Amino acid sequence: MAGSGGIPLARKVCYAVGDVPYQITTAALNISLQIFLLDVVQIEASYVSMILFVSRAWDAVTDPLVGYLVSCSNWTPVGKLRPWLVLILSTPFGILFYLLLWSVPQGSMSQGLSVLWFLTAACLFETIMSCYNVPYLSLGMFLGGDHRDRDSATAYRMSVKMAAMLLASVMQGQVIAVYNTEKQESCEHLVPAHETVPQSTSSPQTAPLQKTQKAFLTSALIMGALFFLCSLVLFLGVKEQRAPICTDDKVRPAYLTSLKLLICHIPYQRLVLGFVFTVLAFQMSLGNFALFCSHAAGLGAQFKHLILVLLVSASVAVPLWQTILLRIGKKATTYIGLSLFIPAVITVACFPSNLPVFMIMCILMGFSVATMFLLPWSMLPDVVDDFAARHPSCRDLEPMFFSCYAFCSKLAGGLSVGISTMTLQFVGYRAGACTHGDGVVTALIVLFSPVPVALLLIGMVFFRSYPINERRCLQHQEQVTPIQ
């Protein structure tokens, strides 16, 4: 990951830092929002499922629309994409709505009003983050350099991404620790030690978790400050350059025409389908990680250590996978890396309460997670170059590629949390309950291992049919370079 003459090292680093706002907030939501809504706000699981799915689906729908608006934007003295990141209120409103998501409505607000509060806050936050993330992802095509320079910049971004997720996970791990401690104390207070509670009819927790509420809000304030600082570094440290395919003699297709062109492009089809099933698999497993540790493995107190091991190993693995892909190619590296996830989750499902085994498997899972983060996003610019070579009359469609890609990722994430939460509702998960029945434990094991493994195998089939290799990338780079 050494610096390249095409893209200065400082620009790569500042570009990578710009991914921190989106990653820390997304990681926190993925890790904690389900538990926060279920056990802190004490909203019923069916309503939590609706909030999570509708907000993700709304976010997914807004991505292509924002992508088209960004592609229609005019160049300004500071570029075309950078104004969206800070100057069009993405940062201040993103911070505001993120804080509202972790604020428990005070007073005697009914459950219906609470649901409306969090659904509105979630949808507004996701909309603002689309206005930040879509131009940010597209900015990778406007840094300069060739495809190897872009791969290097992507590797830097993924390293910072893993570090951001690690930071967010450590912070949320501390919050979850406060939650576990306070909930245990609350349950002990509600149920005297000499009494036994039937496993399937646990008493709901009624005492408010005041310390947990404060911990969630404190974490949100810290992340809001990081959001502002990192977006400022991105805006001031990255000089946006015109991409080779952006020339005045080309036309910008209409919105529906652009979507049709993208959908009909075979390499994009294969990459997106493989990416969707892969994201769905990982989100299904990792999205239930905290609940699995707490209720199925009996290791809720060790959750922060397990997630720390997973993300540290993923951070270490990013430069390793970057080195490997330069030797054997992106497609082969994808297969090797994704395959590691399968034996890891199967082993954990078979021995959920064995902490040493769980720790070792988290290392293996971390290496696989790094592949999922690095390779698809490294392959997408190659698809954009391939499209430019095949459709030389089109221009300014980079934001559409990245926004539709993000759309599919978020839709998969929404399906994952929706399916997971509805499954838990079906098997009898009760918000605020101190203990849960065997059905809930079995459901968490199934959601953590068998279902993700099946989805991941489907994704790998689509990656198998992905047609672009390194030789084809070089050919497309040669075709694009003369029109710079």
N, C-alpha and C positions, 0 to 999 in steps of 0.2 A: 504493500500500500504506500509506496514511496511517492513523493510528489512528482508531478509530470510537468513538462514545459508547456503542454497544452492548457492545463488548468492550474493556476498557482495553488500551492498548498494552503495558503491563508484562505483562499476562496472556498476550497473544499471543506475546510474546517468550519468556516462561518455558515456555509450551506448546510452542513451536517447538524450544527447547533440549532438551526431553524426547525428541525424535526422534533425537538424536545417538547414544545407546547402540546402538540397533538398527541405524542406518545405518553406523556405522563398523565394527561387527563384520561385518555382512552384506557390505559392500564389500570388506573384507579377505578374507573367505572366498571371494567370487566371483572376486577377482583372483588370489589366491595359493594357495588350498587345493589345487587340482588339481596345480599345479607342485610344491607341498610334498610331497604324497603320492607323486607319480610319481617325482620326481628327488631329493628329500632323504631321505624315508623309504624310497624305492625299492620301493613296492608295485606289483604288476603292474596294467596299465591296466584289466583286467576287474574286479579287486577294487576299484580306485579308483572305477570306474563304479558298482559296487554300493554302496559307502559313500556316495557323493554322492547317488545316486538314493533309496536307502532312507531316509537321514536327511531328505531333502527331503520325501519322501512321508509319513514319520512326522510331520514338522512340519506338513504340510498337513492330515493327519487330526486332529491335536490342536487345530488352530485352532477349528473349529466346536464341539468339546466344551468348550474353554476359554470360548468365546463364550457358550455356554449357561450354564455355571457362573457367569460374570460377571453375566449377565442375571438369574440367580436370587439374586444376592447382596443382602443387606439394606443399607440406608443406615446409615452410621455417622456419628459427629460430624465426621469429615473427608471424608465423601462415600461413594460407592459404588464408584468405580473407583480412586481414588488409593491405597487400602490395598494393592491388587494390585501396584502399581508398586514399592513399597519394603518395606512391612511384611510381605508374604507371601513374603519371601525371594527374590523375583525378581532383585533386584540382586546380593546376595552370591553366590548359587548360579550366576547367569548369568556372573559374572566368573570363578568357580572353573572351571566347565566350559569356558569359552572358553580359559583358560590351558592346560587339559589337552589341548585340540585341537592346540596348537602345541608340545607337549612330546613329543620323540622318546623312545620307551621305550628304556631303557638295558639293556645286557647282551645275552645271546644269545636274545632273544625271537624266536620263529619268525614267519614271515609271517602264519600263521593267527592267532596271538595279537595281532600288530600290527593286523591287520584288525579283530579284535574290539575292541581298545582304541579305535581311532579311530571305529568305528561306534557304540560305546556312548557315547563322549564327545560325538559329533555329535548323537545322538538326545537325550541328556539336555540338551545346550545348547539345541537347538531347542525342546524342551518348555518349558524355563524362559523362553525368549524369547517363546513364545506367551503365557505368563502375564504378560509385560510388554507386548508389542506390542498385543495385542487390546484390553485396557482403555485403553491409550494412544490408539489410533486412535478408539475409541468416545468418548473424552473430548472430541473436537472437537464433538460434538453437545450437550455439557453446559457450554459456555463462556458461553452467553447470546447475545443479539443475534439478528438476522435472517439470511437466507441470504447477503446481501452481507457481513455481518460474518464469517460462517463462511468465505466465499470469501477474505476478506482474511487470516484466521487461517491458512487452508490455504496461501496464498501465502507467508506468513512461514515456515510449517513447511517448505515446499519450498525456500525460499532457504537455510534452515539445513541442510536435508537435503543440498543440493548442496554446501554448505560442508563438511559432515561427510564426505561422500563424497570431496571434494577432499582433505581432510586425510588420510583413510585411504589414498587412492590415492598421495599423496605419500610417506607412510610406507612403504607396501608397494612403491612404486617404488624406494625406496632399498634395501629388502630384496632385491628382484629384481635390482638392480644388484650387490649383494654376491654373490648367487647366480650371476649371469652371469660375474662376474670369477673367483670361486672354481672354478666348473665349467670355465671355459676353462683355468685353470692346472692343474686336475686332468687334463683331457684331454691337455694338452701333456705332462704328466708320464707319462701312460700310453702315449701314442702319440708317439714321437720325430718331430721335424719332417721327417726325410728319408723317413719311411714314409708310404705312402698307405693310406687306409682305404676299402674298397668302400662305396659310398653306401648300399647296402641291407643291409649286414651290419656296422653300426657296433659297435665294442667297447663293452660296457657299462661305465659308470663304477663303480668299486668303492670308491674312497676316500671316507670320510664327509665331508660338507660341514660341518665344525665351525663355521666363521664364519657360514655361512648359518643353521644351527640356532640359534645365539646371536642372530642378527639377527631371526629370526622370533619368538623368545621375548621379546626386548626390546620389539619392536613390540606384542606381545600385552599385556605389562605396562603400557605407556603407555596403551593403549586401555582396559584394565581400570580404570585410575585415572580416565580421562575418563568411563567408564560410570558410576562411582559419583558423581562430582561433578554430572553432568548430570541423573541421576535425582533427586538431592537438590534441585536447582534446580526441577525439575518439581513435586516433591511440596510444596515450601514456597511456590512462586510462583503456583500455579494454584488458584483457588477453584472447586470443582465446584458446578454449579447443576443443579437438577432441570429436565429437559427438558419442554417443553409437553405431550408425549404421555404423560408419566408421571403418571397420576392414579389415585386409589385405586379408582374405579368401573370400571376396566378389568381385563381378565384377561390372564394370561401363558400362552400356549399351551404345550403339551408340546413336547419337543425335536423329535420327528419331524413334528408338526403345524407347528411353526415353520419347519422346513426346507422343507416342502411349500409353505407360503405364500410363502416367499422365491423358490423355484424357479418357481412359477407366476406371479410378478409380471413382466409383460412388460418394463418398463423395466430391471429388474434383470437379467433374462436377457440382453438386448441389450448392456448395459454390461459385464457379466461376460465374455461371449463375446468382445467386442471387446478387452477388457483382457487376456484370457488369450492370444489370438493375438499381441497386441502385445508383451506381456512375453516370450512364447516367442521372438519374432523378435529382440528386443533382447538377451535373455539368450544366445541362440545366437551372436550376433555378438560381443557384448562379453565373454561368458564365455570365448571363445577368443582374445580380443584379445592377451593376453600371449604365448600360443603362436604366434599368427599373426605377431606382430612378430619373435619369436625365430627361427622356423623357415621361414616363408614369405616374409617381407619382408626378412630379414637385418638388422633394425633393433632387435634385442634391447637393445642399449645405449641406444637412444633411447626405449625404452618409457615410462620415467618422464616424459619430456618430452611424448610424444604423449598419454598419459592426462591429464596436467596441462592441456594445451591443451583437450582435450575437456571436462573438468569445469569449467574456468574459463569457457568459453563457455556451458556449461549453466547455471552460476550466474548469469551476466549475463543469460541469456535468460529466467529465471523472471519477474522483474518486467515484462519486455517482453511476454511472453505474457499475464500478468495484465491489463495495460492493453489488449491487443488483444481479449481475450475479453469485456471490458466493452463494447467497441464493436460487435463482430460476432457475439458469442455463443460459447458453449463448443464446440458441435459443429463450426462452421466453423473455429474455431481449431485444433481437434484434427486436422482434415483437412490444413490447411496445414502444421502443425508436423510431423506424422508423415511427410508426403510428402518432406520434406527428407532423410530418412534414406536413401531409395532411391538417388538419384544419388550420394550420398556413398560408400556401401559399394561400389557398382558401380565407381566411379572408382578407389577404393583397390585393389580386386581386379584391375583392369586394369593399374595402375601401382604395385605393392606396394613397390617399392624406391626410389621417387622421394620423398625426404623432404619437400621443399617442398609437393608435391601432397598427400601424406599429412597434413601439418600443416593445410592449408587445409580438407581434407575432414573433419578432426577437429573443426574449428570448426562446420561444417555439422551434423555428427553430434551435437555438443553441444547445438545449438539444438533438434534433434529429440528428444533425450533429455529435455530440460527439459519438452517438451510431454507426453511419456509419463508423467513424474512428476507434473506439475501437474494436467492436465485430468481424468483418470479419478477422482482422489481429490477433485477439486472437484465433479465431477458426482454422486458417491455420496450426499452429504447431500441433494441434490435428489430422488434416488430414495427415500430414507428419508422425506422429507416427502410424496412422492406416495403411498407405501404407507400412511402415517398417515392421509392424507385418504380413502383407499379402504377402510381397515380401522380405523375409529375405535374398535372395541372391544378392540383389541390394545394391549399396553403392554410396555415394557422389551425391545424387540427390536433396539435399536440395536447392541449387541455382536454379535448374530447376523449382522447385515448386514455389519459390518466384518470379522468373523472368517471368514465364508464368502468374502468378497472376498479376504482375505489367503490363505485356503486355495487358491483358484484361482491366485493369483499364485505361490505357493510350489510348487504342483503343476507349473505351467508351467516354473518354474525347475528343478525336479527332472528333468522330462522333458528339458529342454535339456542339462543337464550329463550326464545318463545317455546320451542319444543321441550327444552329442559324444564322450564318452570311449569308448563302444563302437565308434563309427566309427573312431576313432584306433587302437583295438585291432585292428580288422578289417584296416586298411591297413598294419599292421606297426609301429606306434609302440612303441618299447622303452624301458622306464623306465631312466633314467640314461644313455641312449645319447648319444654326443657329436655325432653327425650322424644325419640321417634321410633316407630315400629319397624319390623323386618322388611316390610314392603318398601319403605323409604330407603333403607340401606341397600337393598337389592337394586332399586332403580338408580341410585347414585353409582353403583359399581358398573351397571350396564351403560350408563351415560358416559362414564369415564374411560371405558376400555373397548367393549365389543363394537358399539356403534361407531366410534371414531376410527377404529381399525378398518371397518368395512368402507367407510367414506373415503379414507385415505387410499385404499386400494383402487377405488374408482378414479380418484384424481390422478393416480400414477398411470392408469391406462390412457388418460387424455394426454398427459405429458409425453407418453411414448409416441404419440402421433404428431407431436410438435415438429414442424418441418425445418426450422431454421438452425443451421449449424454455424461454426466459426468461419468457415470458408465463405458461406453466403453473406455473412456480416461484412467481411472485407470487400466483397464485390459491391455491396450496396453503398459502403462508405466511399468507394472509388467513384460510384455514379453520382453521389451527392456532392462530393468535394468540389468539382469543377464549377458549380454554380454559386459558390460562396462569394 
